[in-house]
Amino acid sequence: LFKTKQDKEFQKYLPDMLIPKTLKEEEKEIKDAIRLSKKEQWFYFILEEKNERIGYVDIYKINKKHKRCSVGYGIAKKHCNKGYATKALKLALTKIIELKLHTIEATTNPKNIVSQRVLLNNGFTKIGLMKDYYYSKGKYIDRILYWKVI
């Protein structure tokens, strides 16, 4: 998974804060996810195809009081356009329903048309553009907010 996240094509639409700089950083993120999953605060699913790790989907910012969360996902470049992200997000939605959450948010880079399609195919609604949402790689970057009510 670390190798996948180091690929320049994979990183194309990601803010730098979501890209681990070292293997130790990636290991820490996964250990944090495991620890927080026991408290139902974060779930991180690693996607595999034929014993190869091809991506991930995660459920984070879980807010039980307001019954909402955020989702994110990433697929290795050589496995893109095969429906994996759409299927992975669909599976994440089953976990979100199991957690009895009500609303889900996701953000994507405005130039990432494939990711926008994944969200729309899973019933998300485009809310709008969030200008200068992240500061990444020395500049502000926009994100598009998507929302889904279960």
QUIQUI-V50779 format. One line per field, one symbol per residue. ss: DSSP state (A for helix, B for strand, O for the rest). phi: phi as a letter, one per 40 degrees, with the letter a starting at -180 (. if undefined). psi: psi as a letter, one per 30 degrees, with the letter a starting at -180 (. if undefined). Layout:
ss=???
phi=???
psi=???
This chain:
ss=OAAAAAOAAAAOOOOAAAOOOOAAAAAAAAAAAAAAAOOOOOBBBBBBBOOBBBBBBBBBBBBOOOOBBBBBBBBOAAAOOOOAAAAAAAAAAAAAAAOOOOBBBBBBOOOOAAAAAAAAAOOOBBBBBBBBBBBBOOBBBBBBBBBBBO
phi=.dddcccccccdbccdccbccbcdccccdccccccccccfbabbbccbbfgbcbiaabbafcbcccfaabbaaabddcbcgbgccccccccccccccdcgcbbbbabacdcccccccdcccbgcbccicbcfcbbafgacbcbbcbbbbc
psi=eeeeffkeeefegkkffgjkfleeeeeeeeeeeeefefghfkkjkkkkjhgkjfalklklhkjeeghllllllkkkefglgggeeeeeeeeeeeeeeefhlelklkllkffieeeeeeeefgglkkeakjkheljkhglkkllkklkkk.
